[in-house]
Amino acid sequence: MTGQEEECPYETYKITGKLYISGEIREASLLIKEGKIALLGKSLPDMSAPTLELGRYEVALPGMVDLHVHMRGLKLSHKEDWYSGTLSALKGGVTFVADMPNTVPPTVTISALEEKLEEAKLNALVDYGVYFGVPGKLDIYLRALNKGIIGLKIYPKDYRSPILMKLIKINSERGLITVLHAEDPEVEDKNRLAEVSAVKYFSKISINHGVRIHFTHISSSETVNLMLISKLKGAKVTFDITPHHAFLNEKLRERLGGIAIVRPPLRDEESRVAIYNSLRNLIADAYATDHAPHTLEEKTSEKPPPGFPGLEVSLGLLTTEVLERKASWRIIDLYSSRPAELLNIPKGKLLPGFDADIVVLDTKRRWKVKGESFLSKAKYTPFEGWELRGIISKVFIRGVKAYEEGEIFVKRGFGKMYGGHFGEN
Ligand SMILES: [Zn+2]
């Protein structure tokens, strides 16, 4: 299973052992065929296909799906590019990334989209999708849809766009995700009130127009409560939370300075606990890194830009919770099946018909987070020194072994684009 053959990279084989299936760990076997999971069963029919037997302490999880990352590239390649960013994803057990449009140039024109897609196609190691930003004109968006974008990203500066409602409606009709950064630009206090105000406003829009809106990086206790109320009122709203808002609080800024600067900012402990509980109790709809690399020089400057890398610690933080018995295995769904459903891609589950994206986790081993060993260009992290449980020993993407114990087995350009499934009409 080298995955290197040009002709037919897809082999037929079985994986047997402990598998994460529908919320629990079960002893079972998978048959992988042509990049897909073909069969799942306690025992599979006798066949000559080679078998990968998982070790006693190994568990096979679906590949993680991250619906909010910044791969940078283009004119921001000094921060990260499609190769280093997807390398970082692969090592972290993330087999699908959805890239945000605030690049240079921003992904709000067809030429900028084409440029980005070309770069991604040549360099990505894991599968990916690309969001479009709010463009100046509606017809640009319609053309972008036909290019196969994964969804729309709305920033606070776009709230007053005259075509905003039309874009949200189009996406909703086509089953494409609309991801919203909730921060009302008119609220002076950039802290929690700005998030509360934006969530109230767009939840009302969702109810009144019956449209789907996904709120990203929800960060405060008030907004988690508001999301629940909105859902009860019938709003078609969903939300994700980040690892840093679930595990870190604002006190870290005193110690780490610019490294800990992020938007939305790290909150107080009350909000941190609310976000953590929304993860542990499966109240959030998804868990997403907001992997946002910058150079160390930028982060330690007078005016540090918001964000830091997250892809190499995100799954490790979850498996640590599970292996320490603080949370159930089901929290894995928030980083696999649920974001895959939101993005409408055939990933995130070890079930027949889904892509054979598989992460083999060695539950016995532990590791210490060290920014300097990251494969991302950004070699620092607010999680520096954390002891995590569970090592990712192998990663398969569409059935092809892409990673094993630090070694990469796929080439630049292996990653495949997903999106635009509903772009025909
Ligand atoms: Zn972001």
Residues whose N, C-alpha, C, O or C-beta is under 5 A from the ligand:
A	BS01	ZN	D290
